[in-house]
Amino acid sequence: MYPKDLSEIKTKVALNLMKRQIVCFAAAFVMRLPLFFLLKGSIGTSLAAFAMIAVMLPCFLLAMYGKRGQLLEVVVKNIIQTKFIRSKEITYQTENFYAVLERQRTLEKEVSSIVNDKYKTQKLRRN
């Protein structure tokens, strides 16, 4: 068996919940009661309950959602960057290996000719 990755383990604080979950659930709980009682008189109980759920849902998503170890805000940031900020075109450039070999060959010929010219001039000077 392979050892477990300990970086994935998060510490639980109370009731088997992490600090982040406790804070998000508390924020949802604090928002729901005033909102429900403010809206109940004007739009009715059913719609007030629906509005309360709609307002609490982001808090629950922030507390519970995670994809491949990434939190919701990281996932949303990556989606926004991919869809709206970064360019859609992926530039993929390759270098032709044969062109590299051809350049190397011409450079070697040039170096060879320089060396041969120096050798010939040295030979002529000796004579």
N, C-alpha and C positions, 0 to 999 in steps of 0.2 A: 504494500500500500504506500501511496505517496503521502508526505506530510501535508497538512492543510495550510493554506496561505493565511497567516495570522493578521495580515494587513486588512483583511475584509471584516474582521471582528470589531464590532463597535460596543462600547460599554453601555450597559443598561443602568438607568438611575433608579426608577421606581416603577412598579407594576409592569416590569419587563419592557419599558419604554425608554428610548434615548432622550437626552435633554432637548434635542431639536423637536421631537414629536410632542413632548410635554408642552413646550412653548407654543407650538402651532395649534395644538388642541385647546390650550388655554385661551389663545387669541380668538379662535373660532367660537368658543363657549361665551366669551365676554361680548363678542359682536352679535351673537344671535338673539339674546333676550331683548336688548333695547330696540333692535331692528324689528323684531316680531311685534312688540307692543306698539311701536310707532306706526307700523303699517297696517295692523289688524283693524283699526277703526276705519281707515279710509278705503282699503281695497279688499277687505274681507280676510277671513282666517286662512282659507286655502291658498290664496295668492301670497299672503304674508309668509306662510310656511314655505312656499316655493321660493320666494325671494330670499328667505333666510338660508335655505339650502344652497341657492346659487352664490350667496356671499360667503358661506362657510366652505364651499368646495375648494377654492384655491388654497385655503389653509390646510385642508386634508391632503391635497395633492403635494404641497410643499413638505408635509410631514412624512408621507408614506411612499411617494413615488421615487423610484431609483432604477436606472437602466444601466446594466453592466458596471455597477459601482459608482455611477455618476448621479448627482442629485438633479432634481427637476430644473433648477435655474441654469445648471451647466448644460443640460440637454436643450433647453429652450434657446440659450445663447448660441449653441452650435447650430441649431436649425436656422436661426435668424441670420447668422453669418453665412451659412451655406446658401440660403435662398435669396437673400437681399444684398448683402454687403460684398461678398467675394464675386469675382467675375465668373461667368458661366463657362467660358472657354478655357479649356485646359491646354496649355502650350506644352507640347511634348517634342523635344528636339533630340535628334540622334546625330551622331557623328559617323559618317561612312568610314568603316574600317579600311576599306581599300584606298580611300583618299588619304588617310593617315599613312598607309604604307607607301603610297606614291610620293607624298611629301618627304617621308623619311629617305626614300630612294634618291630623290633629287638632291636632298641635303648631303647624303653620303657621296654622291657623284661630285658635288661642288667641293666638298672637303677633300676628296680624292684628287681632284684636278688641282687644287691649291697645293696640296702636298707634293704632287708630281711636278708642278711648276717650280716649287722651291728646290726640289731635288735636282731638276734639270739645270736651274740657275747655279746651284752650288757645283754641279759637275762641270759646267762651262767655266766657272771661275777657277777651278782647279787646273784646267787645261790651259 
